[in-house]
Amino acid sequence: MNLSPQAEKILAQISSESTKLGDLRKIAKEIKKDHELALELWSTGYFMARQLAILIMDKKQIDQKFIDQVDTDIQAHDPKERIHLTDWIMANQLAKDKRLKALMESWENSNSAMQRRIFWYHQARLRWMGNTEHENTNTLLSSIETKMGSEKEEVQWAMNFTAGWIGVFDESNRKRCIQIGEQTGLYKDEVVAKNCTPNYLPEFIRVEAAKRK
């Protein structure tokens, strides 16, 4: 795609390694919403440009077909960038629209690992502020028990994160969530930086629940 002068100017602004997320948010705030410009920036394939593109996309132009194309494009990035872009579009676009939330909630069994990760990360985000009023909690835990061990790494993390927050806030399911961690052993041997919460479910739940006493 040939870039417009506006897109070229923005690309020159954000091509530096010193560009930070705060810089992108400032630019996005000035632009507000511009889906065509977002598509131009996305077409460059550059990580920073794609982060900015997500911030200025028009939610009304996002549907399953669009997400499938974004999904395909994201696979060209290295794992760290791929996960960041996946979570970025979830937090900055999909989670902010009722229609798109419903779309996310249809992705538990998607053929796409990116879309499955979004499904589970969304479920975790619904719970991490302490909301336990969810009818699908037992169904989710059954899926985690059955599927997490064989899932792709990026999806495993989101499933584990969901079980973690269920265990922290839902005392009736706390023991079950701890047992999931003990049985899978996922993240048990992970080295965690000082003052960071371990991902290993028994420890995650213990640490985060203690913070809230």
C-alpha positions in Angstrom: 0.0 0.0 0.0 1.3 3.5 -0.9 1.3 5.6 2.2 -0.3 9.0 2.4 1.8 12.0 3.5 0.1 11.9 6.9 1.0 8.2 7.3 4.6 8.9 6.2 4.9 11.7 8.7 3.6 9.6 11.6 5.8 6.7 10.6 8.9 9.0 10.7 7.8 10.1 14.2 7.5 6.6 15.7 10.3 4.8 13.9 12.9 5.5 16.6 13.8 2.9 19.2 13.2 5.5 21.8 9.4 5.6 21.0 7.4 4.5 24.0 3.8 3.5 24.5 3.0 6.8 26.1 4.2 8.5 22.9 1.8 6.4 20.8 -1.1 7.2 23.1 -0.4 10.9 22.8 -0.4 10.7 19.0 -3.5 8.6 19.0 -5.2 11.1 21.3 -4.5 13.8 18.7 -5.7 11.7 15.8 -8.7 10.2 17.7 -10.4 7.7 15.3 -9.2 7.2 11.7 -9.7 3.7 10.3 -8.2 4.4 6.9 -5.0 5.8 8.5 -5.0 2.8 10.8 -5.0 0.5 7.9 -2.2 2.4 6.3 -0.1 2.1 9.4 -1.0 -1.5 9.9 0.1 -2.3 6.3 3.7 -1.3 7.0 4.2 -4.4 9.2 6.2 -2.3 11.8 5.5 -3.2 15.4 5.1 0.4 16.6 3.0 1.4 13.7 0.7 -1.5 14.3 0.3 -0.6 18.0 -0.7 2.9 17.0 -3.0 1.6 14.3 -4.9 -0.4 16.9 -5.4 2.7 19.0 -7.1 4.6 16.2 -9.2 1.9 14.6 -12.9 2.4 14.2 -14.7 -0.3 16.3 -17.6 -0.2 13.8 -15.2 -1.5 11.1 -14.1 -4.5 13.1 -15.7 -7.9 12.5 -14.7 -11.5 12.4 -13.3 -11.2 8.9 -11.2 -8.2 9.9 -9.9 -10.0 13.0 -9.0 -13.1 11.0 -6.8 -10.9 8.7 -5.3 -9.1 11.7 -4.6 -12.6 13.2 -2.8 -13.7 10.1 -0.7 -10.5 10.0 0.3 -10.8 13.6 1.8 -14.2 13.0 4.7 -12.6 11.2 5.9 -11.0 14.4 8.2 -12.6 16.9 6.5 -14.3 20.0 6.8 -11.3 22.3 5.5 -8.8 19.8 2.7 -11.2 18.7 1.5 -11.6 22.3 1.7 -7.8 22.9 -0.4 -7.0 19.7 -2.9 -9.7 20.6 -3.5 -8.3 24.1 -3.3 -4.7 22.9 -6.2 -5.1 20.4 -8.2 -6.9 23.1 -7.7 -4.2 25.7 -7.9 -1.2 23.4 -10.7 -2.2 21.0 -12.5 -5.5 21.6 -13.1 -5.0 25.3 -14.6 -1.6 24.8 -17.6 -2.6 22.7 -20.6 -4.8 23.5 -20.7 -6.3 20.1 -17.0 -7.1 20.1 -17.2 -8.5 23.6 -19.8 -11.0 22.3 -17.4 -11.8 19.4 -14.6 -12.5 21.9 -16.8 -14.8 23.9 -17.3 -17.0 20.9 -13.6 -17.8 20.5 -13.1 -20.5 23.2 -12.8 -23.2 20.6 -11.4 -21.1 17.8 -8.9 -22.7 15.4 -6.7 -19.6 16.1 -4.5 -19.6 19.2 -4.5 -15.8 19.2 -8.3 -15.8 19.4 -8.4 -18.5 22.1 -5.9 -16.4 24.1 -8.1 -13.4 23.8 -11.1 -15.4 25.0 -9.3 -16.5 28.1 -7.6 -13.2 28.8 -11.0 -11.5 28.6 -12.4 -14.0 31.1 -9.6 -13.2 33.5 -10.1 -9.4 33.1 -13.8 -9.8 33.9 -12.7 -11.3 37.3 -9.6 -9.5 38.4 -11.4 -6.7 40.1 -13.3 -9.2 42.3 -16.5 -9.7 40.3 -17.6 -13.3 41.0 -21.1 -13.0 39.5 -20.4 -15.2 36.4 -22.6 -18.1 35.4 -19.8 -19.8 33.4 -17.2 -20.2 36.1 -17.6 -23.9 36.6 -17.7 -24.5 32.8 -14.5 -22.5 32.4 -12.7 -24.4 35.2 -13.8 -27.7 33.6 -12.3 -26.5 30.3 -9.1 -25.5 32.0 -8.8 -28.9 33.7 -9.4 -30.7 30.4 -7.5 -28.5 27.9 -4.8 -26.4 29.6 -2.2 -29.1 29.6 -2.3 -29.5 25.8 -2.8 -25.9 24.9 -0.2 -23.6 23.2 2.0 -21.7 25.6 0.4 -18.3 25.0 -3.1 -19.7 25.6 -2.0 -21.7 28.6 -0.9 -18.5 30.3 -4.3 -16.8 29.8 -6.2 -19.9 31.0 -3.9 -20.1 34.1 -4.5 -16.4 34.7 -8.2 -16.9 34.6 -8.0 -19.8 37.1 -5.8 -17.6 39.3 -8.3 -14.8 39.6 -11.2 -17.2 40.1 -9.2 -18.8 43.0 -8.3 -15.4 44.5 -11.9 -14.0 44.7 -14.2 -17.1 44.6 -13.5 -18.9 47.8 -15.9 -21.7 46.9 -13.6 -22.6 43.9 -10.3 -21.7 45.5 -9.3 -25.3 46.4 -10.2 -26.5 42.9 -8.0 -23.8 41.3 -5.1 -24.6 43.6 -5.5 -28.3 42.7 -5.3 -27.4 39.0 -2.0 -25.8 39.6 -0.7 -28.8 41.6 -1.8 -31.3 39.1 -0.5 -29.5 36.0 2.7 -28.2 37.7 2.5 -25.3 35.2 5.0 -22.5 36.2 6.0 -24.4 39.3 9.7 -24.0 38.5 9.4 -20.5 37.1 12.0 -18.0 38.4 10.1 -14.9 39.5 11.6 -11.4 40.0 11.4 -9.9 43.5 8.0 -8.4 44.3 6.4 -10.1 41.3 3.5 -12.6 41.8 4.4 -16.1 40.7 2.3 -17.7 37.9 2.2 -21.0 39.7 -1.5 -21.2 40.8 -1.1 -22.2 44.4 1.4 -19.4 45.0 -0.5 -16.9 42.8 -3.7 -17.5 44.7 -1.9 -17.4 48.1 -0.1 -14.1 47.4 -3.0 -12.3 45.7 -5.6 -13.4 48.3 -3.3 -12.3 51.1 -3.1 -8.8 49.6 -6.8 -8.5 49.9 -7.2 -9.5 53.5 
